[in-house]
């Protein structure tokens, strides 16, 4: 997939899901979160589950123009009237969350 240089900031989010609860989490996420996230954040770069390494992890990636864009779209997500229903339905399923904001390495790469 080509890199979109207009969206160089990536929210790399990792949720660790309770043992044997991934199917329930995915159902809750797809049903309650995705409509809100698509409306407020746009379409994700990708949604993944772990196969090798740490288990029971759900990863999603979202692209942003810059930190201000990230903050504004997150504010819209967090204040969406339906977002508390997703938080309530998923709270018992999520053991841990990591959020990383990462930037394309190609922006900093200068060949010798």
Chimera marker file (.cmm) of the C-alpha trace (Angstrom):
<marker_set name="trace">
<marker id="1" x="0.000" y="0.000" z="0.000" r="1" g="1" b="0" radius="0.5"/>
<marker id="2" x="1.460" y="3.406" z="-0.897" r="1" g="1" b="0" radius="0.5"/>
<marker id="3" x="2.219" y="5.785" z="1.938" r="1" g="1" b="0" radius="0.5"/>
<marker id="4" x="-0.143" y="8.777" z="2.105" r="1" g="1" b="0" radius="0.5"/>
<marker id="5" x="2.224" y="11.673" z="2.830" r="1" g="1" b="0" radius="0.5"/>
<marker id="6" x="-0.734" y="13.956" z="3.573" r="1" g="1" b="0" radius="0.5"/>
<marker id="7" x="-1.508" y="11.914" z="6.720" r="1" g="1" b="0" radius="0.5"/>
<marker id="8" x="1.903" y="11.362" z="8.343" r="1" g="1" b="0" radius="0.5"/>
<marker id="9" x="0.774" y="10.898" z="11.966" r="1" g="1" b="0" radius="0.5"/>
<marker id="10" x="-0.464" y="7.413" z="12.891" r="1" g="1" b="0" radius="0.5"/>
<marker id="11" x="-2.401" y="6.432" z="16.008" r="1" g="1" b="0" radius="0.5"/>
<marker id="12" x="-1.183" y="2.877" z="16.650" r="1" g="1" b="0" radius="0.5"/>
<marker id="13" x="-3.516" y="1.509" z="19.294" r="1" g="1" b="0" radius="0.5"/>
<marker id="14" x="-3.221" y="-1.911" z="20.936" r="1" g="1" b="0" radius="0.5"/>
<marker id="15" x="-5.924" y="-3.392" z="23.149" r="1" g="1" b="0" radius="0.5"/>
<marker id="16" x="-5.249" y="-6.537" z="25.155" r="1" g="1" b="0" radius="0.5"/>
<marker id="17" x="-8.513" y="-8.435" z="25.390" r="1" g="1" b="0" radius="0.5"/>
<marker id="18" x="-9.530" y="-10.749" z="28.238" r="1" g="1" b="0" radius="0.5"/>
<marker id="19" x="-8.790" y="-14.421" z="27.655" r="1" g="1" b="0" radius="0.5"/>
<marker id="20" x="-11.364" y="-16.091" z="25.362" r="1" g="1" b="0" radius="0.5"/>
<marker id="21" x="-13.266" y="-12.801" z="24.965" r="1" g="1" b="0" radius="0.5"/>
<marker id="22" x="-11.954" y="-11.704" z="21.543" r="1" g="1" b="0" radius="0.5"/>
<marker id="23" x="-15.109" y="-12.782" z="19.630" r="1" g="1" b="0" radius="0.5"/>
<marker id="24" x="-17.304" y="-10.826" z="22.066" r="1" g="1" b="0" radius="0.5"/>
<marker id="25" x="-15.011" y="-7.798" z="21.894" r="1" g="1" b="0" radius="0.5"/>
<marker id="26" x="-14.945" y="-7.829" z="18.086" r="1" g="1" b="0" radius="0.5"/>
<marker id="27" x="-18.742" y="-7.985" z="18.001" r="1" g="1" b="0" radius="0.5"/>
<marker id="28" x="-19.053" y="-5.047" z="20.421" r="1" g="1" b="0" radius="0.5"/>
<marker id="29" x="-16.375" y="-3.073" z="18.568" r="1" g="1" b="0" radius="0.5"/>
<marker id="30" x="-17.921" y="-3.688" z="15.147" r="1" g="1" b="0" radius="0.5"/>
<marker id="31" x="-21.485" y="-3.006" z="16.295" r="1" g="1" b="0" radius="0.5"/>
<marker id="32" x="-21.044" y="-0.085" z="18.693" r="1" g="1" b="0" radius="0.5"/>
<marker id="33" x="-17.651" y="1.526" z="18.031" r="1" g="1" b="0" radius="0.5"/>
<marker id="34" x="-17.093" y="1.361" z="14.278" r="1" g="1" b="0" radius="0.5"/>
<marker id="35" x="-20.087" y="3.478" z="13.244" r="1" g="1" b="0" radius="0.5"/>
<marker id="36" x="-18.938" y="6.210" z="15.658" r="1" g="1" b="0" radius="0.5"/>
<marker id="37" x="-15.274" y="5.889" z="14.696" r="1" g="1" b="0" radius="0.5"/>
<marker id="38" x="-15.993" y="6.078" z="10.976" r="1" g="1" b="0" radius="0.5"/>
<marker id="39" x="-18.148" y="9.150" z="11.566" r="1" g="1" b="0" radius="0.5"/>
<marker id="40" x="-15.632" y="10.949" z="13.783" r="1" g="1" b="0" radius="0.5"/>
<marker id="41" x="-12.199" y="9.579" z="12.802" r="1" g="1" b="0" radius="0.5"/>
<marker id="42" x="-12.780" y="8.467" z="9.223" r="1" g="1" b="0" radius="0.5"/>
<marker id="43" x="-11.742" y="5.070" z="7.901" r="1" g="1" b="0" radius="0.5"/>
<marker id="44" x="-8.934" y="3.194" z="9.643" r="1" g="1" b="0" radius="0.5"/>
<marker id="45" x="-5.707" y="2.201" z="7.930" r="1" g="1" b="0" radius="0.5"/>
<marker id="46" x="-6.275" y="-1.268" z="9.318" r="1" g="1" b="0" radius="0.5"/>
<marker id="47" x="-7.715" y="-3.470" z="12.057" r="1" g="1" b="0" radius="0.5"/>
<marker id="48" x="-5.754" y="-6.531" z="13.175" r="1" g="1" b="0" radius="0.5"/>
<marker id="49" x="-5.636" y="-9.329" z="15.754" r="1" g="1" b="0" radius="0.5"/>
<marker id="50" x="-2.413" y="-10.934" z="16.961" r="1" g="1" b="0" radius="0.5"/>
<marker id="51" x="-1.362" y="-14.365" z="15.730" r="1" g="1" b="0" radius="0.5"/>
<marker id="52" x="2.237" y="-14.625" z="16.975" r="1" g="1" b="0" radius="0.5"/>
<marker id="53" x="3.769" y="-12.929" z="20.001" r="1" g="1" b="0" radius="0.5"/>
<marker id="54" x="1.554" y="-11.446" z="22.695" r="1" g="1" b="0" radius="0.5"/>
<marker id="55" x="-1.877" y="-13.015" z="22.370" r="1" g="1" b="0" radius="0.5"/>
<marker id="56" x="-5.400" y="-11.621" z="22.657" r="1" g="1" b="0" radius="0.5"/>
<marker id="57" x="-4.420" y="-8.312" z="21.129" r="1" g="1" b="0" radius="0.5"/>
<marker id="58" x="-6.488" y="-6.133" z="18.834" r="1" g="1" b="0" radius="0.5"/>
<marker id="59" x="-4.629" y="-3.435" z="16.911" r="1" g="1" b="0" radius="0.5"/>
<marker id="60" x="-6.034" y="-0.545" z="14.957" r="1" g="1" b="0" radius="0.5"/>
<marker id="61" x="-4.319" y="2.204" z="12.999" r="1" g="1" b="0" radius="0.5"/>
<marker id="62" x="-5.725" y="5.629" z="12.093" r="1" g="1" b="0" radius="0.5"/>
<marker id="63" x="-3.980" y="8.361" z="10.075" r="1" g="1" b="0" radius="0.5"/>
<marker id="64" x="-3.964" y="12.094" z="10.829" r="1" g="1" b="0" radius="0.5"/>
<marker id="65" x="-2.527" y="15.240" z="9.244" r="1" g="1" b="0" radius="0.5"/>
<marker id="66" x="-0.930" y="16.409" z="12.498" r="1" g="1" b="0" radius="0.5"/>
<marker id="67" x="-1.413" y="16.523" z="16.258" r="1" g="1" b="0" radius="0.5"/>
<marker id="68" x="-4.163" y="19.161" z="16.005" r="1" g="1" b="0" radius="0.5"/>
<marker id="69" x="-6.102" y="16.936" z="13.574" r="1" g="1" b="0" radius="0.5"/>
<marker id="70" x="-5.666" y="13.985" z="15.958" r="1" g="1" b="0" radius="0.5"/>
<marker id="71" x="-6.869" y="16.009" z="18.943" r="1" g="1" b="0" radius="0.5"/>
<marker id="72" x="-9.911" y="17.401" z="17.127" r="1" g="1" b="0" radius="0.5"/>
<marker id="73" x="-11.074" y="14.072" z="15.739" r="1" g="1" b="0" radius="0.5"/>
<marker id="74" x="-10.544" y="12.378" z="19.131" r="1" g="1" b="0" radius="0.5"/>
<marker id="75" x="-12.572" y="15.146" z="20.768" r="1" g="1" b="0" radius="0.5"/>
<marker id="76" x="-15.419" y="14.471" z="18.316" r="1" g="1" b="0" radius="0.5"/>
<marker id="77" x="-15.207" y="10.729" z="19.104" r="1" g="1" b="0" radius="0.5"/>
<marker id="78" x="-15.097" y="11.228" z="22.862" r="1" g="1" b="0" radius="0.5"/>
<marker id="79" x="-18.069" y="13.628" z="22.873" r="1" g="1" b="0" radius="0.5"/>
<marker id="80" x="-20.217" y="11.602" z="20.468" r="1" g="1" b="0" radius="0.5"/>
<marker id="81" x="-23.510" y="10.841" z="22.256" r="1" g="1" b="0" radius="0.5"/>
<marker id="82" x="-23.285" y="7.104" z="21.471" r="1" g="1" b="0" radius="0.5"/>
<marker id="83" x="-19.657" y="6.628" z="22.576" r="1" g="1" b="0" radius="0.5"/>
<marker id="84" x="-20.469" y="5.956" z="26.272" r="1" g="1" b="0" radius="0.5"/>
<marker id="85" x="-22.522" y="2.903" z="25.231" r="1" g="1" b="0" radius="0.5"/>
<marker id="86" x="-19.459" y="1.402" z="23.544" r="1" g="1" b="0" radius="0.5"/>
<marker id="87" x="-17.280" y="2.171" z="26.584" r="1" g="1" b="0" radius="0.5"/>
<marker id="88" x="-19.797" y="0.506" z="28.912" r="1" g="1" b="0" radius="0.5"/>
<marker id="89" x="-20.170" y="-2.574" z="26.702" r="1" g="1" b="0" radius="0.5"/>
<marker id="90" x="-16.416" y="-3.067" z="26.176" r="1" g="1" b="0" radius="0.5"/>
<marker id="91" x="-14.994" y="-2.107" z="29.578" r="1" g="1" b="0" radius="0.5"/>
<marker id="92" x="-15.047" y="-5.610" z="31.035" r="1" g="1" b="0" radius="0.5"/>
<marker id="93" x="-13.428" y="-7.041" z="27.888" r="1" g="1" b="0" radius="0.5"/>
<marker id="94" x="-10.330" y="-4.816" z="27.728" r="1" g="1" b="0" radius="0.5"/>
<marker id="95" x="-7.451" y="-5.732" z="30.040" r="1" g="1" b="0" radius="0.5"/>
<marker id="96" x="-4.976" y="-3.081" z="28.819" r="1" g="1" b="0" radius="0.5"/>
<marker id="97" x="-4.592" y="-0.377" z="26.195" r="1" g="1" b="0" radius="0.5"/>
<marker id="98" x="-1.509" y="1.156" z="24.583" r="1" g="1" b="0" radius="0.5"/>
<marker id="99" x="-1.725" y="4.232" z="22.404" r="1" g="1" b="0" radius="0.5"/>
<marker id="100" x="1.269" y="5.298" z="20.339" r="1" g="1" b="0" radius="0.5"/>
<marker id="101" x="1.489" y="8.227" z="17.994" r="1" g="1" b="0" radius="0.5"/>
<marker id="102" x="4.038" y="7.350" z="15.347" r="1" g="1" b="0" radius="0.5"/>
<marker id="103" x="5.357" y="9.159" z="12.282" r="1" g="1" b="0" radius="0.5"/>
<marker id="104" x="6.530" y="7.806" z="8.965" r="1" g="1" b="0" radius="0.5"/>
<marker id="105" x="10.234" y="7.113" z="9.127" r="1" g="1" b="0" radius="0.5"/>
<marker id="106" x="10.554" y="8.122" z="5.487" r="1" g="1" b="0" radius="0.5"/>
<marker id="107" x="9.996" y="11.750" z="6.534" r="1" g="1" b="0" radius="0.5"/>
<marker id="108" x="13.273" y="11.646" z="8.461" r="1" g="1" b="0" radius="0.5"/>
<marker id="109" x="15.331" y="9.393" z="6.216" r="1" g="1" b="0" radius="0.5"/>
<marker id="110" x="18.161" y="11.087" z="4.373" r="1" g="1" b="0" radius="0.5"/>
<marker id="111" x="20.288" y="8.774" z="2.207" r="1" g="1" b="0" radius="0.5"/>
<marker id="112" x="24.051" y="8.973" z="2.767" r="1" g="1" b="0" radius="0.5"/>
<link id1="1" id2="2" r="1" g="1" b="0" radius="0.2"/>
<link id1="2" id2="3" r="1" g="1" b="0" radius="0.2"/>
<link id1="3" id2="4" r="1" g="1" b="0" radius="0.2"/>
<link id1="4" id2="5" r="1" g="1" b="0" radius="0.2"/>
<link id1="5" id2="6" r="1" g="1" b="0" radius="0.2"/>
<link id1="6" id2="7" r="1" g="1" b="0" radius="0.2"/>
<link id1="7" id2="8" r="1" g="1" b="0" radius="0.2"/>
<link id1="8" id2="9" r="1" g="1" b="0" radius="0.2"/>
<link id1="9" id2="10" r="1" g="1" b="0" radius="0.2"/>
<link id1="10" id2="11" r="1" g="1" b="0" radius="0.2"/>
<link id1="11" id2="12" r="1" g="1" b="0" radius="0.2"/>
<link id1="12" id2="13" r="1" g="1" b="0" radius="0.2"/>
<link id1="13" id2="14" r="1" g="1" b="0" radius="0.2"/>
<link id1="14" id2="15" r="1" g="1" b="0" radius="0.2"/>
<link id1="15" id2="16" r="1" g="1" b="0" radius="0.2"/>
<link id1="16" id2="17" r="1" g="1" b="0" radius="0.2"/>
<link id1="17" id2="18" r="1" g="1" b="0" radius="0.2"/>
<link id1="18" id2="19" r="1" g="1" b="0" radius="0.2"/>
<link id1="19" id2="20" r="1" g="1" b="0" radius="0.2"/>
<link id1="20" id2="21" r="1" g="1" b="0" radius="0.2"/>
<link id1="21" id2="22" r="1" g="1" b="0" radius="0.2"/>
<link id1="22" id2="23" r="1" g="1" b="0" radius="0.2"/>
<link id1="23" id2="24" r="1" g="1" b="0" radius="0.2"/>
<link id1="24" id2="25" r="1" g="1" b="0" radius="0.2"/>
<link id1="25" id2="26" r="1" g="1" b="0" radius="0.2"/>
<link id1="26" id2="27" r="1" g="1" b="0" radius="0.2"/>
<link id1="27" id2="28" r="1" g="1" b="0" radius="0.2"/>
<link id1="28" id2="29" r="1" g="1" b="0" radius="0.2"/>
<link id1="29" id2="30" r="1" g="1" b="0" radius="0.2"/>
<link id1="30" id2="31" r="1" g="1" b="0" radius="0.2"/>
<link id1="31" id2="32" r="1" g="1" b="0" radius="0.2"/>
<link id1="32" id2="33" r="1" g="1" b="0" radius="0.2"/>
<link id1="33" id2="34" r="1" g="1" b="0" radius="0.2"/>
<link id1="34" id2="35" r="1" g="1" b="0" radius="0.2"/>
<link id1="35" id2="36" r="1" g="1" b="0" radius="0.2"/>
<link id1="36" id2="37" r="1" g="1" b="0" radius="0.2"/>
<link id1="37" id2="38" r="1" g="1" b="0" radius="0.2"/>
<link id1="38" id2="39" r="1" g="1" b="0" radius="0.2"/>
<link id1="39" id2="40" r="1" g="1" b="0" radius="0.2"/>
<link id1="40" id2="41" r="1" g="1" b="0" radius="0.2"/>
<link id1="41" id2="42" r="1" g="1" b="0" radius="0.2"/>
<link id1="42" id2="43" r="1" g="1" b="0" radius="0.2"/>
<link id1="43" id2="44" r="1" g="1" b="0" radius="0.2"/>
<link id1="44" id2="45" r="1" g="1" b="0" radius="0.2"/>
<link id1="45" id2="46" r="1" g="1" b="0" radius="0.2"/>
<link id1="46" id2="47" r="1" g="1" b="0" radius="0.2"/>
<link id1="47" id2="48" r="1" g="1" b="0" radius="0.2"/>
<link id1="48" id2="49" r="1" g="1" b="0" radius="0.2"/>
<link id1="49" id2="50" r="1" g="1" b="0" radius="0.2"/>
<link id1="50" id2="51" r="1" g="1" b="0" radius="0.2"/>
<link id1="51" id2="52" r="1" g="1" b="0" radius="0.2"/>
<link id1="52" id2="53" r="1" g="1" b="0" radius="0.2"/>
<link id1="53" id2="54" r="1" g="1" b="0" radius="0.2"/>
<link id1="54" id2="55" r="1" g="1" b="0" radius="0.2"/>
<link id1="55" id2="56" r="1" g="1" b="0" radius="0.2"/>
<link id1="56" id2="57" r="1" g="1" b="0" radius="0.2"/>
<link id1="57" id2="58" r="1" g="1" b="0" radius="0.2"/>
<link id1="58" id2="59" r="1" g="1" b="0" radius="0.2"/>
<link id1="59" id2="60" r="1" g="1" b="0" radius="0.2"/>
<link id1="60" id2="61" r="1" g="1" b="0" radius="0.2"/>
<link id1="61" id2="62" r="1" g="1" b="0" radius="0.2"/>
<link id1="62" id2="63" r="1" g="1" b="0" radius="0.2"/>
<link id1="63" id2="64" r="1" g="1" b="0" radius="0.2"/>
<link id1="64" id2="65" r="1" g="1" b="0" radius="0.2"/>
<link id1="65" id2="66" r="1" g="1" b="0" radius="0.2"/>
<link id1="66" id2="67" r="1" g="1" b="0" radius="0.2"/>
<link id1="67" id2="68" r="1" g="1" b="0" radius="0.2"/>
<link id1="68" id2="69" r="1" g="1" b="0" radius="0.2"/>
<link id1="69" id2="70" r="1" g="1" b="0" radius="0.2"/>
<link id1="70" id2="71" r="1" g="1" b="0" radius="0.2"/>
<link id1="71" id2="72" r="1" g="1" b="0" radius="0.2"/>
<link id1="72" id2="73" r="1" g="1" b="0" radius="0.2"/>
<link id1="73" id2="74" r="1" g="1" b="0" radius="0.2"/>
<link id1="74" id2="75" r="1" g="1" b="0" radius="0.2"/>
<link id1="75" id2="76" r="1" g="1" b="0" radius="0.2"/>
<link id1="76" id2="77" r="1" g="1" b="0" radius="0.2"/>
<link id1="77" id2="78" r="1" g="1" b="0" radius="0.2"/>
<link id1="78" id2="79" r="1" g="1" b="0" radius="0.2"/>
<link id1="79" id2="80" r="1" g="1" b="0" radius="0.2"/>
<link id1="80" id2="81" r="1" g="1" b="0" radius="0.2"/>
<link id1="81" id2="82" r="1" g="1" b="0" radius="0.2"/>
<link id1="82" id2="83" r="1" g="1" b="0" radius="0.2"/>
<link id1="83" id2="84" r="1" g="1" b="0" radius="0.2"/>
<link id1="84" id2="85" r="1" g="1" b="0" radius="0.2"/>
<link id1="85" id2="86" r="1" g="1" b="0" radius="0.2"/>
<link id1="86" id2="87" r="1" g="1" b="0" radius="0.2"/>
<link id1="87" id2="88" r="1" g="1" b="0" radius="0.2"/>
<link id1="88" id2="89" r="1" g="1" b="0" radius="0.2"/>
<link id1="89" id2="90" r="1" g="1" b="0" radius="0.2"/>
<link id1="90" id2="91" r="1" g="1" b="0" radius="0.2"/>
<link id1="91" id2="92" r="1" g="1" b="0" radius="0.2"/>
<link id1="92" id2="93" r="1" g="1" b="0" radius="0.2"/>
<link id1="93" id2="94" r="1" g="1" b="0" radius="0.2"/>
<link id1="94" id2="95" r="1" g="1" b="0" radius="0.2"/>
<link id1="95" id2="96" r="1" g="1" b="0" radius="0.2"/>
<link id1="96" id2="97" r="1" g="1" b="0" radius="0.2"/>
<link id1="97" id2="98" r="1" g="1" b="0" radius="0.2"/>
<link id1="98" id2="99" r="1" g="1" b="0" radius="0.2"/>
<link id1="99" id2="100" r="1" g="1" b="0" radius="0.2"/>
<link id1="100" id2="101" r="1" g="1" b="0" radius="0.2"/>
<link id1="101" id2="102" r="1" g="1" b="0" radius="0.2"/>
<link id1="102" id2="103" r="1" g="1" b="0" radius="0.2"/>
<link id1="103" id2="104" r="1" g="1" b="0" radius="0.2"/>
<link id1="104" id2="105" r="1" g="1" b="0" radius="0.2"/>
<link id1="105" id2="106" r="1" g="1" b="0" radius="0.2"/>
<link id1="106" id2="107" r="1" g="1" b="0" radius="0.2"/>
<link id1="107" id2="108" r="1" g="1" b="0" radius="0.2"/>
<link id1="108" id2="109" r="1" g="1" b="0" radius="0.2"/>
<link id1="109" id2="110" r="1" g="1" b="0" radius="0.2"/>
<link id1="110" id2="111" r="1" g="1" b="0" radius="0.2"/>
<link id1="111" id2="112" r="1" g="1" b="0" radius="0.2"/>
</marker_set>
